[in-house]
Amino acid sequence: MEIEHVALLARLKLSDNEKKLFSRQVGSIIDYIHKLNELDTSDVEPTAHVVDVKNVFRADTLRPSLPRKKVLQNSPGKDDSFYTVPKIIE
């Protein structure tokens, strides 16, 4: 029943064989989670990353941008200094 509910929410049409297969797979996943819950993790500190993470962003420096003519050269539609696109709003 849960597989059918999830399939409905995801707008998936599943065959009976697929429902049985996914039910077995989800059951295996849940069994594995129960097995993991048997581990004693009381001395393990919660973490978001297993390695230290540091800021990897570069400094924001002012640099010249590409020339407008070069940027627009491969555009299928342009008007003076701008891209042109099909109108989608009435």
PDB file of N, CA, C and O in Angstrom, chain B, residues numbered from 101:
ATOM      1  N   MET B 101       0.805  -1.199   0.000  1.00  0.00           N
ATOM      2  CA  MET B 101       0.000   0.000   0.000  1.00  0.00           C
ATOM      3  C   MET B 101       0.851   1.267   0.000  1.00  0.00           C
ATOM      4  O   MET B 101       0.527   2.230  -0.695  1.00  0.00           O
ATOM      5  N   GLU B 102       1.949   1.273   0.782  1.00  0.00           N
ATOM      6  CA  GLU B 102       2.808   2.460   0.842  1.00  0.00           C
ATOM      7  C   GLU B 102       3.423   2.748  -0.525  1.00  0.00           C
ATOM      8  O   GLU B 102       3.520   3.904  -0.937  1.00  0.00           O
ATOM      9  N   ILE B 103       3.835   1.699  -1.220  1.00  0.00           N
ATOM     10  CA  ILE B 103       4.445   1.879  -2.542  1.00  0.00           C
ATOM     11  C   ILE B 103       3.429   2.496  -3.489  1.00  0.00           C
ATOM     12  O   ILE B 103       3.775   3.383  -4.270  1.00  0.00           O
ATOM     13  N   GLU B 104       2.197   2.048  -3.435  1.00  0.00           N
ATOM     14  CA  GLU B 104       1.149   2.618  -4.285  1.00  0.00           C
ATOM     15  C   GLU B 104       0.917   4.093  -3.950  1.00  0.00           C
ATOM     16  O   GLU B 104       0.709   4.913  -4.845  1.00  0.00           O
ATOM     17  N   HIS B 105       0.954   4.422  -2.670  1.00  0.00           N
ATOM     18  CA  HIS B 105       0.748   5.807  -2.237  1.00  0.00           C
ATOM     19  C   HIS B 105       1.879   6.706  -2.748  1.00  0.00           C
ATOM     20  O   HIS B 105       1.632   7.793  -3.270  1.00  0.00           O
ATOM     21  N   VAL B 106       3.114   6.241  -2.590  1.00  0.00           N
ATOM     22  CA  VAL B 106       4.263   7.015  -3.069  1.00  0.00           C
ATOM     23  C   VAL B 106       4.210   7.148  -4.590  1.00  0.00           C
ATOM     24  O   VAL B 106       4.496   8.216  -5.131  1.00  0.00           O
ATOM     25  N   ALA B 107       3.849   6.075  -5.271  1.00  0.00           N
ATOM     26  CA  ALA B 107       3.734   6.122  -6.739  1.00  0.00           C
ATOM     27  C   ALA B 107       2.665   7.125  -7.161  1.00  0.00           C
ATOM     28  O   ALA B 107       2.840   7.847  -8.143  1.00  0.00           O
ATOM     29  N   LEU B 108       1.575   7.168  -6.431  1.00  0.00           N
ATOM     30  CA  LEU B 108       0.515   8.139  -6.734  1.00  0.00           C
ATOM     31  C   LEU B 108       1.014   9.561  -6.547  1.00  0.00           C
ATOM     32  O   LEU B 108       0.759  10.428  -7.383  1.00  0.00           O
ATOM     33  N   LEU B 109       1.728   9.804  -5.446  1.00  0.00           N
ATOM     34  CA  LEU B 109       2.265  11.139  -5.192  1.00  0.00           C
ATOM     35  C   LEU B 109       3.264  11.552  -6.269  1.00  0.00           C
ATOM     36  O   LEU B 109       3.325  12.721  -6.650  1.00  0.00           O
ATOM     37  N   ALA B 110       4.050  10.587  -6.759  1.00  0.00           N
ATOM     38  CA  ALA B 110       5.065  10.872  -7.780  1.00  0.00           C
ATOM     39  C   ALA B 110       4.482  10.776  -9.188  1.00  0.00           C
ATOM     40  O   ALA B 110       5.188  10.978 -10.176  1.00  0.00           O
ATOM     41  N   ARG B 111       3.202  10.469  -9.269  1.00  0.00           N
ATOM     42  CA  ARG B 111       2.512  10.311 -10.555  1.00  0.00           C
ATOM     43  C   ARG B 111       3.193   9.262 -11.436  1.00  0.00           C
ATOM     44  O   ARG B 111       3.429   9.470 -12.626  1.00  0.00           O
ATOM     45  N   LEU B 112       3.501   8.118 -10.794  1.00  0.00           N
ATOM     46  CA  LEU B 112       4.110   6.999 -11.498  1.00  0.00           C
ATOM     47  C   LEU B 112       3.088   5.889 -11.647  1.00  0.00           C
ATOM     48  O   LEU B 112       2.325   5.608 -10.723  1.00  0.00           O
ATOM     49  N   LYS B 113       3.074   5.266 -12.801  1.00  0.00           N
ATOM     50  CA  LYS B 113       2.199   4.128 -13.020  1.00  0.00           C
ATOM     51  C   LYS B 113       3.079   2.885 -12.925  1.00  0.00           C
ATOM     52  O   LYS B 113       3.935   2.658 -13.780  1.00  0.00           O
ATOM     53  N   LEU B 114       2.866   2.081 -11.883  1.00  0.00           N
ATOM     54  CA  LEU B 114       3.690   0.909 -11.649  1.00  0.00           C
ATOM     55  C   LEU B 114       2.909  -0.362 -11.942  1.00  0.00           C
ATOM     56  O   LEU B 114       1.720  -0.460 -11.641  1.00  0.00           O
ATOM     57  N   SER B 115       3.593  -1.333 -12.534  1.00  0.00           N
ATOM     58  CA  SER B 115       2.977  -2.644 -12.746  1.00  0.00           C
ATOM     59  C   SER B 115       2.991  -3.393 -11.414  1.00  0.00           C
ATOM     60  O   SER B 115       3.645  -2.970 -10.461  1.00  0.00           O
ATOM     61  N   ASP B 116       2.261  -4.509 -11.358  1.00  0.00           N
ATOM     62  CA  ASP B 116       2.234  -5.311 -10.130  1.00  0.00           C
ATOM     63  C   ASP B 116       3.627  -5.840  -9.805  1.00  0.00           C
ATOM     64  O   ASP B 116       4.011  -5.896  -8.637  1.00  0.00           O
ATOM     65  N   ASN B 117       4.387  -6.228 -10.829  1.00  0.00           N
ATOM     66  CA  ASN B 117       5.752  -6.725 -10.605  1.00  0.00           C
ATOM     67  C   ASN B 117       6.643  -5.631 -10.024  1.00  0.00           C
ATOM     68  O   ASN B 117       7.451  -5.894  -9.133  1.00  0.00           O
ATOM     69  N   GLU B 118       6.499  -4.404 -10.527  1.00  0.00           N
ATOM     70  CA  GLU B 118       7.290  -3.284 -10.006  1.00  0.00           C
ATOM     71  C   GLU B 118       6.921  -2.989  -8.557  1.00  0.00           C
ATOM     72  O   GLU B 118       7.795  -2.712  -7.735  1.00  0.00           O
ATOM     73  N   LYS B 119       5.645  -3.046  -8.247  1.00  0.00           N
ATOM     74  CA  LYS B 119       5.207  -2.809  -6.866  1.00  0.00           C
ATOM     75  C   LYS B 119       5.824  -3.836  -5.923  1.00  0.00           C
ATOM     76  O   LYS B 119       6.293  -3.487  -4.839  1.00  0.00           O
ATOM     77  N   LYS B 120       5.822  -5.118  -6.340  1.00  0.00           N
ATOM     78  CA  LYS B 120       6.416  -6.165  -5.507  1.00  0.00           C
ATOM     79  C   LYS B 120       7.911  -5.946  -5.348  1.00  0.00           C
ATOM     80  O   LYS B 120       8.450  -6.077  -4.249  1.00  0.00           O
ATOM     81  N   LEU B 121       8.586  -5.609  -6.454  1.00  0.00           N
ATOM     82  CA  LEU B 121      10.031  -5.380  -6.421  1.00  0.00           C
ATOM     83  C   LEU B 121      10.376  -4.223  -5.489  1.00  0.00           C
ATOM     84  O   LEU B 121      11.259  -4.349  -4.640  1.00  0.00           O
ATOM     85  N   PHE B 122       9.680  -3.092  -5.645  1.00  0.00           N
ATOM     86  CA  PHE B 122       9.961  -1.921  -4.823  1.00  0.00           C
ATOM     87  C   PHE B 122       9.617  -2.169  -3.363  1.00  0.00           C
ATOM     88  O   PHE B 122      10.301  -1.665  -2.472  1.00  0.00           O
ATOM     89  N   SER B 123       8.566  -2.938  -3.106  1.00  0.00           N
ATOM     90  CA  SER B 123       8.213  -3.283  -1.715  1.00  0.00           C
ATOM     91  C   SER B 123       9.348  -4.072  -1.072  1.00  0.00           C
ATOM     92  O   SER B 123       9.722  -3.803   0.069  1.00  0.00           O
ATOM     93  N   ARG B 124       9.903  -5.053  -1.805  1.00  0.00           N
ATOM     94  CA  ARG B 124      11.027  -5.833  -1.264  1.00  0.00           C
ATOM     95  C   ARG B 124      12.240  -4.937  -1.025  1.00  0.00           C
ATOM     96  O   ARG B 124      12.905  -5.047   0.005  1.00  0.00           O
ATOM     97  N   GLN B 125      12.525  -4.048  -1.982  1.00  0.00           N
ATOM     98  CA  GLN B 125      13.693  -3.171  -1.858  1.00  0.00           C
ATOM     99  C   GLN B 125      13.546  -2.221  -0.668  1.00  0.00           C
ATOM    100  O   GLN B 125      14.488  -2.049   0.104  1.00  0.00           O
ATOM    101  N   VAL B 126      12.388  -1.613  -0.518  1.00  0.00           N
ATOM    102  CA  VAL B 126      12.164  -0.701   0.613  1.00  0.00           C
ATOM    103  C   VAL B 126      12.229  -1.487   1.922  1.00  0.00           C
ATOM    104  O   VAL B 126      12.769  -0.996   2.914  1.00  0.00           O
ATOM    105  N   GLY B 127      11.687  -2.689   1.930  1.00  0.00           N
ATOM    106  CA  GLY B 127      11.771  -3.533   3.123  1.00  0.00           C
ATOM    107  C   GLY B 127      13.214  -3.830   3.501  1.00  0.00           C
ATOM    108  O   GLY B 127      13.563  -3.819   4.681  1.00  0.00           O
ATOM    109  N   SER B 128      14.060  -4.098   2.496  1.00  0.00           N
ATOM    110  CA  SER B 128      15.487  -4.351   2.753  1.00  0.00           C
ATOM    111  C   SER B 128      16.167  -3.117   3.334  1.00  0.00           C
ATOM    112  O   SER B 128      16.997  -3.228   4.236  1.00  0.00           O
ATOM    113  N   ILE B 129      15.818  -1.955   2.822  1.00  0.00           N
ATOM    114  CA  ILE B 129      16.397  -0.704   3.326  1.00  0.00           C
ATOM    115  C   ILE B 129      15.998  -0.489   4.784  1.00  0.00           C
ATOM    116  O   ILE B 129      16.830  -0.128   5.616  1.00  0.00           O
ATOM    117  N   ILE B 130      14.735  -0.710   5.082  1.00  0.00           N
ATOM    118  CA  ILE B 130      14.255  -0.518   6.458  1.00  0.00           C
ATOM    119  C   ILE B 130      14.914  -1.525   7.398  1.00  0.00           C
ATOM    120  O   ILE B 130      15.265  -1.180   8.526  1.00  0.00           O
ATOM    121  N   ASP B 131      15.085  -2.777   6.940  1.00  0.00           N
ATOM    122  CA  ASP B 131      15.782  -3.777   7.764  1.00  0.00           C
ATOM    123  C   ASP B 131      17.206  -3.332   8.057  1.00  0.00           C
ATOM    124  O   ASP B 131      17.693  -3.506   9.173  1.00  0.00           O
ATOM    125  N   TYR B 132      17.873  -2.760   7.067  1.00  0.00           N
ATOM    126  CA  TYR B 132      19.248  -2.301   7.247  1.00  0.00           C
ATOM    127  C   TYR B 132      19.296  -1.144   8.249  1.00  0.00           C
ATOM    128  O   TYR B 132      20.206  -1.075   9.075  1.00  0.00           O
ATOM    129  N   ILE B 133      18.328  -0.247   8.179  1.00  0.00           N
ATOM    130  CA  ILE B 133      18.274   0.877   9.128  1.00  0.00           C
ATOM    131  C   ILE B 133      18.088   0.345  10.546  1.00  0.00           C
ATOM    132  O   ILE B 133      18.713   0.849  11.480  1.00  0.00           O
ATOM    133  N   HIS B 134      17.239  -0.665  10.717  1.00  0.00           N
ATOM    134  CA  HIS B 134      17.049  -1.264  12.047  1.00  0.00           C
ATOM    135  C   HIS B 134      18.359  -1.886  12.539  1.00  0.00           C
ATOM    136  O   HIS B 134      18.679  -1.810  13.725  1.00  0.00           O
ATOM    137  N   LYS B 135      19.106  -2.494  11.631  1.00  0.00           N
ATOM    138  CA  LYS B 135      20.396  -3.088  12.011  1.00  0.00           C
ATOM    139  C   LYS B 135      21.369  -1.994  12.445  1.00  0.00           C
ATOM    140  O   LYS B 135      22.104  -2.165  13.418  1.00  0.00           O
ATOM    141  N   LEU B 136      21.375  -0.860  11.720  1.00  0.00           N
ATOM    142  CA  LEU B 136      22.250   0.253  12.106  1.00  0.00           C
ATOM    143  C   LEU B 136      21.863   0.818  13.467  1.00  0.00           C
ATOM    144  O   LEU B 136      22.730   1.259  14.222  1.00  0.00           O
ATOM    145  N   ASN B 137      20.580   0.810  13.786  1.00  0.00           N
ATOM    146  CA  ASN B 137      20.122   1.333  15.076  1.00  0.00           C
ATOM    147  C   ASN B 137      20.609   0.492  16.253  1.00  0.00           C
ATOM    148  O   ASN B 137      20.561   0.947  17.396  1.00  0.00           O
ATOM    149  N   GLU B 138      21.082  -0.739  15.986  1.00  0.00           N
ATOM    150  CA  GLU B 138      21.611  -1.591  17.045  1.00  0.00           C
ATOM    151  C   GLU B 138      22.997  -1.150  17.500  1.00  0.00           C
ATOM    152  O   GLU B 138      23.445  -1.538  18.579  1.00  0.00           O
ATOM    153  N   LEU B 139      23.682  -0.342  16.688  1.00  0.00           N
ATOM    154  CA  LEU B 139      25.028   0.106  17.029  1.00  0.00           C
ATOM    155  C   LEU B 139      24.992   1.109  18.173  1.00  0.00           C
ATOM    156  O   LEU B 139      24.089   1.940  18.265  1.00  0.00           O
ATOM    157  N   ASP B 140      25.995   1.015  19.044  1.00  0.00           N
ATOM    158  CA  ASP B 140      26.121   1.971  20.144  1.00  0.00           C
ATOM    159  C   ASP B 140      26.885   3.192  19.631  1.00  0.00           C
ATOM    160  O   ASP B 140      28.090   3.113  19.392  1.00  0.00           O
ATOM    161  N   THR B 141      26.205   4.295  19.465  1.00  0.00           N
ATOM    162  CA  THR B 141      26.833   5.524  18.970  1.00  0.00           C
ATOM    163  C   THR B 141      26.859   6.611  20.040  1.00  0.00           C
ATOM    164  O   THR B 141      26.980   7.794  19.722  1.00  0.00           O
ATOM    165  N   SER B 142      26.747   6.218  21.292  1.00  0.00           N
ATOM    166  CA  SER B 142      26.690   7.205  22.372  1.00  0.00           C
ATOM    167  C   SER B 142      27.987   8.007  22.495  1.00  0.00           C
ATOM    168  O   SER B 142      27.957   9.156  22.935  1.00  0.00           O
ATOM    169  N   ASP B 143      29.132   7.416  22.112  1.00  0.00           N
ATOM    170  CA  ASP B 143      30.409   8.131  22.196  1.00  0.00           C
ATOM    171  C   ASP B 143      30.795   8.815  20.894  1.00  0.00           C
ATOM    172  O   ASP B 143      31.891   9.365  20.785  1.00  0.00           O
ATOM    173  N   VAL B 144      29.921   8.787  19.919  1.00  0.00           N
ATOM    174  CA  VAL B 144      30.227   9.377  18.621  1.00  0.00           C
ATOM    175  C   VAL B 144      29.619  10.764  18.546  1.00  0.00           C
ATOM    176  O   VAL B 144      28.416  10.941  18.740  1.00  0.00           O
ATOM    177  N   GLU B 145      30.463  11.745  18.263  1.00  0.00           N
ATOM    178  CA  GLU B 145      29.990  13.126  18.169  1.00  0.00           C
ATOM    179  C   GLU B 145      29.260  13.341  16.840  1.00  0.00           C
ATOM    180  O   GLU B 145      29.749  12.903  15.798  1.00  0.00           O
ATOM    181  N   PRO B 146      28.101  14.005  16.854  1.00  0.00           N
ATOM    182  CA  PRO B 146      27.391  14.260  15.601  1.00  0.00           C
ATOM    183  C   PRO B 146      28.248  15.103  14.656  1.00  0.00           C
ATOM    184  O   PRO B 146      28.929  16.035  15.083  1.00  0.00           O
ATOM    185  N   THR B 147      28.203  14.763  13.378  1.00  0.00           N
ATOM    186  CA  THR B 147      28.983  15.500  12.377  1.00  0.00           C
ATOM    187  C   THR B 147      28.159  15.721  11.130  1.00  0.00           C
ATOM    188  O   THR B 147      27.219  14.980  10.840  1.00  0.00           O
ATOM    189  N   ALA B 148      28.527  16.748  10.403  1.00  0.00           N
ATOM    190  CA  ALA B 148      27.925  16.990   9.099  1.00  0.00           C
ATOM    191  C   ALA B 148      28.882  16.560   7.997  1.00  0.00           C
ATOM    192  O   ALA B 148      28.455  16.202   6.899  1.00  0.00           O
ATOM    193  N   HIS B 149      30.197  16.597   8.299  1.00  0.00           N
ATOM    194  CA  HIS B 149      31.236  16.201   7.350  1.00  0.00           C
ATOM    195  C   HIS B 149      32.266  15.352   8.077  1.00  0.00           C
ATOM    196  O   HIS B 149      32.549  15.576   9.254  1.00  0.00           O
ATOM    197  N   VAL B 150      32.815  14.391   7.379  1.00  0.00           N
ATOM    198  CA  VAL B 150      33.806  13.537   8.026  1.00  0.00           C
ATOM    199  C   VAL B 150      35.201  14.155   7.999  1.00  0.00           C
ATOM    200  O   VAL B 150      36.091  13.716   8.728  1.00  0.00           O
ATOM    201  N   VAL B 151      35.391  15.159   7.171  1.00  0.00           N
ATOM    202  CA  VAL B 151      36.666  15.875   7.138  1.00  0.00           C
ATOM    203  C   VAL B 151      36.398  17.345   7.438  1.00  0.00           C
ATOM    204  O   VAL B 151      35.286  17.835   7.241  1.00  0.00           O
ATOM    205  N   ASP B 152      37.426  18.045   7.917  1.00  0.00           N
ATOM    206  CA  ASP B 152      37.259  19.467   8.191  1.00  0.00           C
ATOM    207  C   ASP B 152      36.947  20.220   6.902  1.00  0.00           C
ATOM    208  O   ASP B 152      37.559  19.972   5.864  1.00  0.00           O
ATOM    209  N   VAL B 153      36.002  21.126   6.978  1.00  0.00           N
ATOM    210  CA  VAL B 153      35.606  21.916   5.821  1.00  0.00           C
ATOM    211  C   VAL B 153      36.015  23.354   6.069  1.00  0.00           C
ATOM    212  O   VAL B 153      35.780  23.900   7.147  1.00  0.00           O
ATOM    213  N   LYS B 154      36.622  23.960   5.076  1.00  0.00           N
ATOM    214  CA  LYS B 154      36.991  25.362   5.208  1.00  0.00           C
ATOM    215  C   LYS B 154      36.429  26.132   4.024  1.00  0.00           C
ATOM    216  O   LYS B 154      36.046  25.539   3.015  1.00  0.00           O
ATOM    217  N   ASN B 155      36.383  27.420   4.145  1.00  0.00           N
ATOM    218  CA  ASN B 155      35.869  28.261   3.076  1.00  0.00           C
ATOM    219  C   ASN B 155      36.801  28.154   1.871  1.00  0.00           C
ATOM    220  O   ASN B 155      37.991  28.457   1.963  1.00  0.00           O
ATOM    221  N   VAL B 156      36.244  27.721   0.745  1.00  0.00           N
ATOM    222  CA  VAL B 156      37.064  27.543  -0.453  1.00  0.00           C
ATOM    223  C   VAL B 156      36.788  28.628  -1.497  1.00  0.00           C
ATOM    224  O   VAL B 156      37.220  28.519  -2.645  1.00  0.00           O
ATOM    225  N   PHE B 157      36.078  29.657  -1.095  1.00  0.00           N
ATOM    226  CA  PHE B 157      35.772  30.729  -2.025  1.00  0.00           C
ATOM    227  C   PHE B 157      36.982  31.644  -2.208  1.00  0.00           C
ATOM    228  O   PHE B 157      37.738  31.894  -1.269  1.00  0.00           O
ATOM    229  N   ARG B 158      37.144  32.126  -3.405  1.00  0.00           N
ATOM    230  CA  ARG B 158      38.233  33.065  -3.660  1.00  0.00           C
ATOM    231  C   ARG B 158      37.786  34.468  -3.260  1.00  0.00           C
ATOM    232  O   ARG B 158      36.597  34.734  -3.084  1.00  0.00           O
ATOM    233  N   ALA B 159      38.736  35.329  -3.124  1.00  0.00           N
ATOM    234  CA  ALA B 159      38.408  36.718  -2.802  1.00  0.00           C
ATOM    235  C   ALA B 159      37.671  37.340  -3.996  1.00  0.00           C
ATOM    236  O   ALA B 159      37.988  37.070  -5.154  1.00  0.00           O
ATOM    237  N   ASP B 160      36.709  38.155  -3.685  1.00  0.00           N
ATOM    238  CA  ASP B 160      35.937  38.815  -4.732  1.00  0.00           C
ATOM    239  C   ASP B 160      36.713  40.030  -5.218  1.00  0.00           C
ATOM    240  O   ASP B 160      36.803  41.041  -4.521  1.00  0.00           O
ATOM    241  N   THR B 161      37.267  39.925  -6.410  1.00  0.00           N
ATOM    242  CA  THR B 161      38.059  41.030  -6.955  1.00  0.00           C
ATOM    243  C   THR B 161      37.424  41.548  -8.228  1.00  0.00           C
ATOM    244  O   THR B 161      36.834  40.791  -9.000  1.00  0.00           O
ATOM    245  N   LEU B 162      37.549  42.828  -8.434  1.00  0.00           N
ATOM    246  CA  LEU B 162      36.990  43.473  -9.610  1.00  0.00           C
ATOM    247  C   LEU B 162      37.884  43.185 -10.804  1.00  0.00           C
ATOM    248  O   LEU B 162      39.085  43.455 -10.772  1.00  0.00           O
ATOM    249  N   ARG B 163      37.290  42.634 -11.862  1.00  0.00           N
ATOM    250  CA  ARG B 163      38.024  42.343 -13.090  1.00  0.00           C
ATOM    251  C   ARG B 163      37.186  42.797 -14.276  1.00  0.00           C
ATOM    252  O   ARG B 163      35.963  42.881 -14.168  1.00  0.00           O
ATOM    253  N   PRO B 164      37.820  43.089 -15.400  1.00  0.00           N
ATOM    254  CA  PRO B 164      37.034  43.491 -16.566  1.00  0.00           C
ATOM    255  C   PRO B 164      36.199  42.326 -17.090  1.00  0.00           C
ATOM    256  O   PRO B 164      36.639  41.176 -17.076  1.00  0.00           O
ATOM    257  N   SER B 165      35.013  42.632 -17.543  1.00  0.00           N
ATOM    258  CA  SER B 165      34.147  41.589 -18.084  1.00  0.00           C
ATOM    259  C   SER B 165      34.428  41.423 -19.577  1.00  0.00           C
ATOM    260  O   SER B 165      35.209  42.172 -20.164  1.00  0.00           O
ATOM    261  N   LEU B 166      33.779  40.432 -20.173  1.00  0.00           N
ATOM    262  CA  LEU B 166      33.942  40.214 -21.613  1.00  0.00           C
ATOM    263  C   LEU B 166      33.338  41.373 -22.388  1.00  0.00           C
ATOM    264  O   LEU B 166      32.379  41.996 -21.932  1.00  0.00           O
ATOM    265  N   PRO B 167      33.891  41.663 -23.553  1.00  0.00           N
ATOM    266  CA  PRO B 167      33.284  42.719 -24.371  1.00  0.00           C
ATOM    267  C   PRO B 167      31.881  42.294 -24.826  1.00  0.00           C
ATOM    268  O   PRO B 167      31.657  41.134 -25.173  1.00  0.00           O
ATOM    269  N   ARG B 168      30.965  43.226 -24.819  1.00  0.00           N
ATOM    270  CA  ARG B 168      29.578  42.939 -25.156  1.00  0.00           C
ATOM    271  C   ARG B 168      29.450  42.319 -26.545  1.00  0.00           C
ATOM    272  O   ARG B 168      28.642  41.412 -26.744  1.00  0.00           O
ATOM    273  N   LYS B 169      30.228  42.791 -27.490  1.00  0.00           N
ATOM    274  CA  LYS B 169      30.165  42.270 -28.854  1.00  0.00           C
ATOM    275  C   LYS B 169      30.541  40.785 -28.885  1.00  0.00           C
ATOM    276  O   LYS B 169      29.907  39.999 -29.589  1.00  0.00           O
ATOM    277  N   LYS B 170      31.558  40.406 -28.132  1.00  0.00           N
ATOM    278  CA  LYS B 170      31.990  39.009 -28.073  1.00  0.00           C
ATOM    279  C   LYS B 170      30.933  38.135 -27.397  1.00  0.00           C
ATOM    280  O   LYS B 170      30.694  37.007 -27.830  1.00  0.00           O
ATOM    281  N   VAL B 171      30.308  38.638 -26.358  1.00  0.00           N
ATOM    282  CA  VAL B 171      29.284  37.882 -25.648  1.00  0.00           C
ATOM    283  C   VAL B 171      28.094  37.602 -26.563  1.00  0.00           C
ATOM    284  O   VAL B 171      27.533  36.506 -26.532  1.00  0.00           O
ATOM    285  N   LEU B 172      27.711  38.571 -27.364  1.00  0.00           N
ATOM    286  CA  LEU B 172      26.529  38.442 -28.215  1.00  0.00           C
ATOM    287  C   LEU B 172      26.803  37.786 -29.567  1.00  0.00           C
ATOM    288  O   LEU B 172      25.862  37.530 -30.319  1.00  0.00           O
ATOM    289  N   GLN B 173      28.048  37.511 -29.893  1.00  0.00           N
ATOM    290  CA  GLN B 173      28.373  37.075 -31.247  1.00  0.00           C
ATOM    291  C   GLN B 173      27.718  35.746 -31.639  1.00  0.00           C
ATOM    292  O   GLN B 173      27.403  35.558 -32.814  1.00  0.00           O
ATOM    293  N   ASN B 174      27.506  34.831 -30.714  1.00  0.00           N
ATOM    294  CA  ASN B 174      26.899  33.537 -31.047  1.00  0.00           C
ATOM    295  C   ASN B 174      25.412  33.469 -30.729  1.00  0.00           C
ATOM    296  O   ASN B 174      24.793  32.415 -30.869  1.00  0.00           O
ATOM    297  N   SER B 175      24.848  34.566 -30.310  1.00  0.00           N
ATOM    298  CA  SER B 175      23.442  34.587 -29.957  1.00  0.00           C
ATOM    299  C   SER B 175      22.585  34.474 -31.213  1.00  0.00           C
ATOM    300  O   SER B 175      22.844  35.156 -32.204  1.00  0.00           O
ATOM    301  N   PRO B 176      21.552  33.607 -31.177  1.00  0.00           N
ATOM    302  CA  PRO B 176      20.677  33.502 -32.348  1.00  0.00           C
ATOM    303  C   PRO B 176      19.811  34.744 -32.545  1.00  0.00           C
ATOM    304  O   PRO B 176      19.336  34.999 -33.652  1.00  0.00           O
ATOM    305  N   GLY B 177      19.605  35.513 -31.485  1.00  0.00           N
ATOM    306  CA  GLY B 177      18.807  36.725 -31.604  1.00  0.00           C
ATOM    307  C   GLY B 177      19.373  37.826 -30.746  1.00  0.00           C
ATOM    308  O   GLY B 177      19.590  37.645 -29.548  1.00  0.00           O
ATOM    309  N   LYS B 178      19.612  38.964 -31.356  1.00  0.00           N
ATOM    310  CA  LYS B 178      20.119  40.099 -30.589  1.00  0.00           C
ATOM    311  C   LYS B 178      19.578  41.382 -31.195  1.00  0.00           C
ATOM    312  O   LYS B 178      19.267  41.450 -32.384  1.00  0.00           O
ATOM    313  N   ASP B 179      19.474  42.388 -30.352  1.00  0.00           N
ATOM    314  CA  ASP B 179      19.000  43.692 -30.781  1.00  0.00           C
ATOM    315  C   ASP B 179      19.897  44.726 -30.118  1.00  0.00           C
ATOM    316  O   ASP B 179      19.772  44.993 -28.923  1.00  0.00           O
ATOM    317  N   ASP B 180      20.784  45.294 -30.885  1.00  0.00           N
ATOM    318  CA  ASP B 180      21.756  46.260 -30.381  1.00  0.00           C
ATOM    319  C   ASP B 180      22.634  45.605 -29.318  1.00  0.00           C
ATOM    320  O   ASP B 180      23.535  44.840 -29.662  1.00  0.00           O
ATOM    321  N   SER B 181      22.399  45.879 -28.059  1.00  0.00           N
ATOM    322  CA  SER B 181      23.259  45.357 -26.991  1.00  0.00           C
ATOM    323  C   SER B 181      22.571  44.319 -26.122  1.00  0.00           C
ATOM    324  O   SER B 181      23.035  44.039 -25.017  1.00  0.00           O
ATOM    325  N   PHE B 182      21.459  43.735 -26.605  1.00  0.00           N
ATOM    326  CA  PHE B 182      20.670  42.829 -25.779  1.00  0.00           C
ATOM    327  C   PHE B 182      20.347  41.543 -26.518  1.00  0.00           C
ATOM    328  O   PHE B 182      20.319  41.512 -27.748  1.00  0.00           O
ATOM    329  N   TYR B 183      20.099  40.467 -25.750  1.00  0.00           N
ATOM    330  CA  TYR B 183      19.572  39.226 -26.314  1.00  0.00           C
ATOM    331  C   TYR B 183      18.100  39.444 -26.631  1.00  0.00           C
ATOM    332  O   TYR B 183      17.417  40.181 -25.920  1.00  0.00           O
ATOM    333  N   THR B 184      17.613  38.824 -27.670  1.00  0.00           N
ATOM    334  CA  THR B 184      16.173  38.818 -27.925  1.00  0.00           C
ATOM    335  C   THR B 184      15.682  37.387 -27.776  1.00  0.00           C
ATOM    336  O   THR B 184      16.324  36.439 -28.229  1.00  0.00           O
ATOM    337  N   VAL B 185      14.531  37.253 -27.134  1.00  0.00           N
ATOM    338  CA  VAL B 185      13.933  35.946 -26.901  1.00  0.00           C
ATOM    339  C   VAL B 185      12.472  36.008 -27.300  1.00  0.00           C
ATOM    340  O   VAL B 185      11.887  37.090 -27.340  1.00  0.00           O
ATOM    341  N   PRO B 186      11.865  34.848 -27.600  1.00  0.00           N
ATOM    342  CA  PRO B 186      10.446  34.852 -27.962  1.00  0.00           C
ATOM    343  C   PRO B 186       9.588  35.328 -26.789  1.00  0.00           C
ATOM    344  O   PRO B 186       9.893  35.038 -25.633  1.00  0.00           O
ATOM    345  N   LYS B 187       8.544  36.038 -27.085  1.00  0.00           N
ATOM    346  CA  LYS B 187       7.620  36.514 -26.053  1.00  0.00           C
ATOM    347  C   LYS B 187       6.802  35.320 -25.549  1.00  0.00           C
ATOM    348  O   LYS B 187       6.231  34.575 -26.345  1.00  0.00           O
ATOM    349  N   ILE B 188       6.750  35.143 -24.229  1.00  0.00           N
ATOM    350  CA  ILE B 188       6.007  34.028 -23.671  1.00  0.00           C
ATOM    351  C   ILE B 188       4.824  34.488 -22.805  1.00  0.00           C
ATOM    352  O   ILE B 188       4.008  33.665 -22.391  1.00  0.00           O
ATOM    353  N   ILE B 189       4.727  35.773 -22.536  1.00  0.00           N
ATOM    354  CA  ILE B 189       3.636  36.290 -21.727  1.00  0.00           C
ATOM    355  C   ILE B 189       2.716  37.080 -22.650  1.00  0.00           C
ATOM    356  O   ILE B 189       3.160  37.907 -23.447  1.00  0.00           O
ATOM    357  N   GLU B 190       1.430  36.802 -22.519  1.00  0.00           N
ATOM    358  CA  GLU B 190       0.464  37.482 -23.394  1.00  0.00           C
ATOM    359  C   GLU B 190       0.163  38.869 -22.895  1.00  0.00           C
ATOM    360  O   GLU B 190      -0.628  39.588 -23.506  1.00  0.00           O
TER     361      GLU B 190
END
